[in-house]
Amino acid sequence: MHVIFFGLKRAYHGALRVTRRGLVRLGLTAARFDLLYIVQKAGQMMTQRELRSALGVSGPTVSRMLGSLEERGLVHREVSDLDRRERNVMLTNAGRRCVRKAARSLIHTGHVQLAVDAALCADRWHNPTASRTANCACDGILRRLRRAFGDIATFSYPFTDGDEEMELHHRDRLRSLIEREGG
């Protein structure tokens, strides 16, 4: 194996460890959260074909994921009126609640962003400009690697899932907590 491939694999597993505990409490995996989040961002409904494209995975993979989410009552599928070969995927009320809870826990609290900032900019994680620069540089490298290795996923997470003011509020809150604890 190549050093970069090994490093990417280890970083991937580390990223999963950061989010796993919060997702497991909701009965989700990272892949299932991504699927639910994408449907929610699309306005509560997508076709299976659109999901396959957004996630960059095969049709059978999306079908299996949807089957397990449907069993849990988080999504509902129905045949499209426009094309009988296509199935529309919708979040159920339970699915909307679940994805909101997960997003609130992982994204809106700023915990995941803080973990990324601390990893990419350890000595200046509290500096919004330095953190943003490090995030953009890392994202650029990852995008080039994804393109070079034929990644077909069309969905990209935004850096923040809200406005800049909310992000700065969370950073200030986390910084004050750490300072109070003597860190």
Secondary structure, DSSP 8 states (H G I E B T S, - for coil): --HHHHHHHHHHHHHHHHHHHHHHHTT--HHHHHHHHHHHHTTSEEEHHHHHHHHT--HHHHHHHHHHHHHTTSEEEEE-SS-TT-EEEEE-HHHHHHHHHHHIIIIITSHHHHHHHHHHSTTSTT-HHHHHHHHHHHHHHHHHHHHHTT--------S-SS-HHHHHHHHHHHHHHHHHTT-
